[in-house]
Amino acid sequence: MALIQMDIQTIVVGGGPVASLLVLKPRNPEEAPHTAQLPIKIGPVEAMSIGMGINEENHTGRPMTHDLLNSVIDALDGMLDSVVISSVSGTTFFAQLRLMNKEGELKYVDCRPSDAVALAVRTGAPIYAKPEVLDTASYPDFKGVEQEEEEHEMEEFHKFVENLSPDDFGEA
């Protein structure tokens, strides 16, 4: 099965005992094996770095590690083709950078998902997940489930109304 393109749905920056969280969702839900959201526990520094990559106006002007890596890739005449959330074991996720060199060859570099996403938001590279990762570690999009339930209830109500007859109201 093909990779599933993901978008950032939420970034929660935790502190102290509260963990930071990155939640990805399929860009095209119909391509996903099911309606899913992919929660990935990350560090607070990485969460802030992803947020800074998304909101460039909050950038301090001082390059962060992910900016440095992007500069190194550029200096080597390469480019970040995409990132892939490639596997999960328990609560630990794994990712790969798909780098393209100047000859057009793809090179894969293993990394943490938080680093991959932080680099992707700085370069505009797409974020993908393998379907088996979604099968293993995703949770339902509860908004989607709620909407489906409301649609089902409305459909049932319309069937009920369409089948009403004046006899159902009795005499006044």
C-alpha positions in Angstrom: 0.0 0.0 0.0 1.2 3.5 -0.7 2.4 6.0 1.8 -0.3 8.3 3.3 0.4 12.0 3.3 -0.1 13.6 6.7 -0.7 17.1 8.0 -0.1 18.5 11.4 -3.4 18.7 13.3 -2.1 19.9 16.7 1.0 20.6 18.6 0.8 20.6 22.4 3.8 22.0 24.1 4.0 20.5 27.6 6.1 21.4 30.5 7.3 19.6 33.6 5.4 16.3 34.0 3.1 17.2 31.1 4.3 15.6 27.9 4.4 17.4 24.6 2.4 15.9 21.7 2.3 16.1 18.0 -0.9 14.9 16.3 -0.8 14.2 12.6 -3.9 13.5 10.5 -4.2 12.1 6.9 -4.4 14.9 4.3 -6.9 12.9 2.3 -8.9 10.7 4.8 -10.2 8.6 2.0 -6.7 7.3 1.3 -6.1 6.3 4.9 -7.1 2.8 6.0 -9.5 4.4 8.4 -10.3 7.8 9.8 -7.3 8.3 12.0 -5.2 10.7 14.0 -1.6 9.8 14.8 -0.5 11.0 18.3 3.3 11.1 18.8 4.8 12.0 22.2 7.7 14.4 21.7 9.9 16.6 23.8 9.0 20.2 24.7 12.0 21.6 22.8 11.1 19.7 19.7 7.4 20.9 20.0 8.6 24.5 20.2 10.9 24.0 17.2 8.1 22.6 15.1 5.9 25.5 16.2 8.7 28.0 15.3 9.0 26.3 11.9 5.3 26.8 11.2 5.1 30.4 12.6 8.2 32.0 11.1 7.3 35.4 12.6 8.1 33.9 16.1 11.6 33.0 15.0 14.3 34.6 17.0 16.7 35.0 14.1 19.1 32.7 15.8 19.3 29.4 13.9 18.2 26.3 15.7 19.5 22.8 15.1 16.9 22.0 12.5 17.9 25.2 10.6 21.5 24.1 10.8 20.6 20.7 9.3 18.6 22.4 6.5 21.7 24.6 5.8 24.0 21.6 5.6 21.7 19.8 3.2 21.6 22.9 1.0 25.4 23.3 1.2 25.7 19.7 -0.1 23.4 20.5 -3.1 20.8 18.2 -1.7 17.2 18.7 -0.8 14.7 17.1 1.6 12.3 15.2 -0.6 10.0 14.1 2.2 9.8 12.6 5.6 8.2 9.3 6.5 6.9 8.1 9.9 8.2 4.6 9.1 7.5 2.4 12.1 6.3 2.2 15.7 7.3 -0.1 18.6 5.2 0.3 21.7 5.0 4.0 22.2 8.3 4.8 20.3 7.9 6.1 16.7 10.7 6.0 14.1 11.1 8.2 11.0 13.3 8.6 8.0 14.4 11.7 6.0 14.2 11.0 2.3 17.1 13.2 1.0 17.7 13.7 -2.7 21.3 14.4 -3.8 22.2 16.5 -6.9 22.2 13.4 -9.1 18.6 12.7 -8.2 19.3 9.7 -6.0 17.3 9.2 -2.8 19.2 8.6 0.4 17.5 7.6 3.6 18.5 8.8 7.1 16.9 7.4 10.2 15.8 10.0 12.8 13.2 10.9 15.4 9.7 11.9 14.0 9.9 15.2 15.9 13.2 16.1 14.1 11.8 15.0 10.8 8.7 17.1 11.2 10.7 20.1 12.4 12.8 19.9 9.3 9.8 19.3 7.0 8.0 22.4 8.2 11.1 24.5 7.5 11.5 23.2 3.9 7.9 22.6 2.9 8.6 18.9 2.4 5.6 16.5 2.7 5.1 14.3 5.7 4.1 10.7 5.1 3.2 7.7 7.3 3.2 4.1 6.4 -0.3 2.5 6.6 0.9 -0.1 9.1 1.9 2.7 11.5 -1.6 4.2 11.2 -3.1 0.7 11.8 -1.0 0.2 14.9 -0.9 3.5 16.6 -3.7 5.8 15.5 -6.9 6.6 17.3 -10.2 7.6 15.7 -11.0 11.1 14.6 -13.7 11.6 17.2 -15.1 14.6 15.4 -15.5 12.5 12.3 -17.2 9.7 14.3 -19.5 12.3 15.9 -20.4 13.8 12.5 -21.1 10.3 11.0 -23.4 9.5 14.0 -25.3 12.8 13.5 -25.7 12.1 9.8 -27.1 8.7 10.6 -29.5 10.1 13.1 -30.7 12.7 10.7 -31.2 10.0 8.0 -33.3 7.9 10.4 -35.3 11.0 11.4 -36.0 11.8 7.7 -37.1 8.2 7.1 -39.5 8.5 10.1 -41.0 11.8 8.9 -41.4 10.5 5.3 -43.4 7.5 6.5 -45.8 9.6 8.7 -49.4 9.6 7.7 -52.3 11.7 9.1 -53.6 8.6 10.9 -50.5 8.6 13.0 -51.6 11.9 14.7 -55.0 10.6 15.8 -58.0 12.8 16.2 -57.8 16.3 17.7 
